[in-house]
Amino acid sequence: MANRVTAQRSRPRKRPQPAVYNGIPSTFEERNKDFLCPICFNMIEEAHMTKCGHSFCYECICKALEIMNRCPKCNYVVEKTDQIFPNVLLNELILKEKQKQQDKRVKLEIVNGPCRSELQEFLAQEGDSLELHDINFMLDVLVQKKKQIEADCKEAQHQLLKEFLQEVRTHKQQQLDKLQNEIQVIDDDAKRVEEMLAIHTLKHGKSTMSIENLLSLNGFDAAAAPPVSEDKAADRAEDGFNTSKGVINGASNYWLNSTMAARRTRVAQHYDDLEQCYFSTRLKHFKVSDKSEAADGLDEFTDSLSKFTRYSSIRPLATLCYASDIYNGSSIVSSIEFDRDCDFFAIAGVTKKIKVFEYGTVIRDVVDMHYPVVEMLCNSKISCVCWSSYHKSTMASSDYEGTVTVWDAFSGTSVKSFQEHEKRCWSVDFNRQDPQLLASGSDDAKVKLWATNMEHSVTSLEAKANVCCVKFNPSSRFHLAFGSADHCVHYYDLRNTKQPLCVFKGHRKAVSYAKFVNSEEIVSASTDSQLKLWNVNQVNCLRTFRGHSNEKNFVGLSSDGDYIACGSENNSLYLYYKGLSKHLLTFKFDTVRSVLEKEKKEEDANEFVSAVCWRGHSNVMVAANSQGTIKVLELV
């Protein structure tokens, strides 16, 4: 017994093991003991669990089992690595813990500032062992380094300033060169104008700006003109109660209304646009060596200036009514078109009627009670009418049921109907070069070509969206443009319908109208309250016209080659000159109420100008609004 006690006392005592975490820096601050691997004492990576319930890093437990097939924690027998399993829950908890620690470090960095540099670390560790000469040496090095860095910063600033000044000078030099070129062009043009004025003074004497001299400038000698009787003056043209176009009186009124003072006022109002138009016209001829071509540039702008200042107002010649009766509140006129010789004009709209009026009779009538020469009744609301440029009596119409009808306008009978469109047909147009060919556009996203001597359509163009308008090139049999709800104008050669020649993009909403100003220029209207001018040989827009309001309705569009007229949703007609982006003139329609709408206030009115058409080779146009009021208007 004593020997046993002695043996127990002589047995060496086990030294108590220090805490596992004492040797691990920042253990209690940054690590959770529940997530430590008992083998490597680091945060567990890919936690795997044995049958006995202990978790380890996957790599650690695999290496441990290769040495001894027992659990390192409790010595439980683990024969194979197949008997360890992923601890999914612990892995998720470890990931969350790592994220918390990361967030904590970020917050500490924000509070304590960025990590210390190597120099700071060196000073913190070796600062106590540094001698005075070492510190002085370091100070000298740091002072030199500071001066070098400050000098480099100043050099970089001066270099940047130098580059900026060079760029400014280059830009200003370019502006100066441009201004010098422009001044040279202006001086050359002013010299040419002075020479022309001197030649005119030698030939005709100094102008006193009287009516007689102004008339003589335009080749009219009032003194030499024979006296004209009242009867003969009335027979000379379309002079009637509503117009004054006599030889002497008409010319006098024209010049009285277009005095130099009035023209100067209009020039001042549109000075910026005119300046831009002048330089865009002249500078393209500036580098031309041929003096005749350079002179053409000045003549071109002179012509534009003359046309811009030619008219000062719009006056009504006659008023017609499209409404069937005073109780009809819906009398929108959707289309107005003149015939081949501009002797008759047709008016069509939602009353399902096409009314044909004789222009001469309308403007000569003393009282505004006008009756149509012929009236044609359709089965549906009419969206568009178009006269043939070859057969004077032939007219085509399109309606809301998708039907295209060819009429004999003078007999008022339907000649042929085409009914292949599946939805509402918005537009129809005759080809001016081929009198048998016509085109139509519809909400079924198709443009169909028809021949008056065939029962069915000739061909069809597939569009991506609703087709709102279609128009042939006036000087070509094969070229056609149409506007669509995809915000674009598409220009096609009918000899190759697989793809368009050009797609004009720029509008922000559906294109409601596309009209040819001439054989090379197209003007388009959209519900984005803009008109755009395009050249068929260019992709970019030539000019954008703004001023009118158009967001949801068809407001009409027409051009005579120089001027562009369109309607507006404030019940006004707007007139533009194609060389300037701002409108020249406006004409306001009076608000007309039906019997059932008399009690409505003026501000509640939502009338709009719905159609307009120029009378060919004249300063007269016909416009109508959504109340069925039609005005024959003259530019004066």
C-alpha angles and dihedrals in degrees: 000000000000091000090053091053091047091051091050091050093047092051108103117250119244112249110237110252115242117240110283092232097054092086095047115085117236091001098150094039100048108018135063112218091216090066098047122111110238089219106048098017091226130114107291115261117203095354114225125182130214126219089263091060102252121133128216141162108283093235093046096051092046092054091044093053091050088061099038129003095225136095108266089219105048106004092244110161114258108179102184139016087243087075094068120085136195114265098218097177093051091049090055092049091049091051091053091048091051090051091051091051091049092051089048092053092050091052091048091051090051091050098040097037129237123330118281119263125243091260091054090048090050093050091047092052102034101026094104093053097050118112126217094255089051091053092047091050091050091049091052091050092048093048091051091047091050092051091048093050092047090050092049090050092051091047091052091049092049091047091051091048090049092052091047093051091048090051092048091049092049091050093047091046090054090050090049092050090049092049091048090051091048092048090049090052091048092049092049092049092045089052091051092048091050089052091050091049091049091051090049091050091052092050102039106014127242113325118240090191091240121151092253093053092044088052091049090053087064096047098264119125107198094186094053094045113108117242114268123213121226092247093052092045090054091050097049098084141333093316113148141134092302100049142042113207101144117148099249103019094042093050092045092051090048094054093041088056092045103049122156091255092056092047092049089052092054091047090052092049092054099030097129093050092046092049091052091047091050096052095041088053098042104038093059087061095041098092094043111117093203107090092204091060091046089052089051088062092057091044089051092055091042088056091049092049091049093050092045094054096035098094129044104176147004119241129188119242099182142356126218134180126225096185116108094216141354092258094059107100096180111066103136113169107218102179141021123183136171121221126244096280096032091242095119134030129199126216122197137170149127096325087076091240133118111205121193118202131186108237098211093051093048096055094042096052112107094210123047094240104118128175126198121249089224135001126205124197121213132196094238143021111294120234103179144003130195134184124221113249090215109036109051096207098043118104135168129206137187125206144192093266092061095254122143112203129191114209140192094226097196095051094035094228131133113244101183141351130207117199108176099112112101096205141025114320112221105181144023130182138180121225109242094209097045111040092195096055124086136163135209135191127207146181087256086079093248136120110204127196118212136189118210090222095053132072098218137040118284096217141336135226116212115220128190095232142016113311110228102176141010131193136174122226103257093225100041136066094203107041124088137169129200135181122222144190088254087081093250141107113225121205117199139186104216091213088069112030096166093091136005123256089230140353114211111211126186110093118105096210140027118315106237100179138022118183132174113240088188136334092291105031130069127190118203132193127205140180088251087085093251139112118206130199118215137183115219090224095052134060099209124081114258097205141349121218120208134176108082126086121238122153108140115002139072102251102176132252132211139161136193094198098271106035129048122207125193138163129245137210091242089072093258137120116230125206122202133182110223093231095058132054099215124075119258104201141004134200120202119213117220116247108251121194129202119224091264094050102046093108094058117109123242092245090055091060116113100181119146137182104260107180141018136176134181121228105233119258094001143086092247128104136174120223134177137189137213092271092062096254112144122196128194102211133192128199112229 
